[in-house]
Amino acid sequence: MVLADSIEREKKGIDYIYSEQDKLLLKEMLSEVNISLNTNLQYLAELDFFNVVGAGNIYINWIEKFSSQTIKSILLCQIVLDKVKDSDLLAIQLYNKFKSSNEYIATKGMPAPTHIYARYDNIFSKLKSKRIQNELLILMKNPRDAFYLPFTLRMLASNKFSELKEILVFYSNDKNITSNMLGIDDSDDYYPPLNFIQRELKFSSIYGFRYYPTKDVLNILDDFSNSFDTDLIDATRKTLKYIETHK
């Protein structure tokens, strides 16, 4: 039922929205997949729901022809699942193209591109590719990317990169993160808004601090322990418990 509903919404142009040119490309690509792998795929929603073994090697020849960042992120997931060679390099390349696209930051009043950046976060955090670690660390210096890729941030923090500690310290202070850094103005009409990103980055910092139990970090955690925010206190306690357990 969920897939049927998604297909219907795609047909009506409510979800999985893409251009007419991409629609033609998608039809051609699916025709090749259906002939090669004896499938009967007709819609992008189906690619989002099913992993067709072997299709990744076909998708990789088509993925960069599409203009839609949504289509690219869905195809990339399938390419990674199929363990196509150099899919980690392709992932970082496509993410950087997403960064320079009009879909990277939602315009005022429009939904956040969660369906795109969440897929990249899942890919980066599960691949754990050492070949793209430096590129990912550079991304973490940008608060919007750090917000978009929270599980990637956690994965990198677990490797205890010294440069990441300073990034986490920076993000632990709400006032350090400005709307200008996020490429928006001070309006509340952006999704996600500034205060939401600030708060989420603070929680990401608290989680990451478990891998950097230095004196300055412990002082920050001590301050958070005395907060009136119960969620902040709970997150801090979990990190302190982890540090105590892993001494």
KASUL-V634869 format. One record per pair of residues at least 12 apart in sequence whose C-alpha atoms are under 7 Angstrom apart, sorted by the first residue. I is the first residue (numbers start at 1). GAP is how many residues later the second one is. D is the distance in whole Angstrom. If there is no record, write none. Layout:
BEGIN
I	GAP	D
I	GAP	D
END
This chain:
BEGIN
6	39	6
7	36	7
7	38	6
18	50	6
22	44	6
22	45	7
30	12	7
33	22	6
33	25	7
48	26	6
51	27	6
53	29	6
54	28	7
56	22	6
56	23	4
56	26	5
56	28	7
57	22	7
57	27	7
59	16	6
59	20	7
60	19	7
63	12	7
69	29	6
70	46	6
73	43	6
73	46	6
77	46	7
88	41	7
89	43	7
106	84	7
106	85	7
107	83	7
108	81	5
108	82	5
109	80	5
109	81	6
110	81	7
111	80	6
112	79	5
112	80	6
117	31	6
118	30	7
121	28	5
121	30	6
121	31	6
124	28	6
125	26	6
125	27	4
125	30	6
140	13	7
141	26	6
143	39	7
144	38	6
147	50	6
147	53	7
147	54	6
150	54	7
154	54	6
157	51	6
157	54	7
158	53	6
160	51	6
165	47	7
168	37	5
169	36	7
171	30	6
171	31	6
171	34	6
172	29	7
172	30	4
172	33	6
173	29	7
174	24	5
177	21	6
179	15	6
206	29	7
206	30	6
206	33	7
207	32	6
210	29	5
210	32	6
210	33	6
213	30	7
221	15	6
224	12	7
END
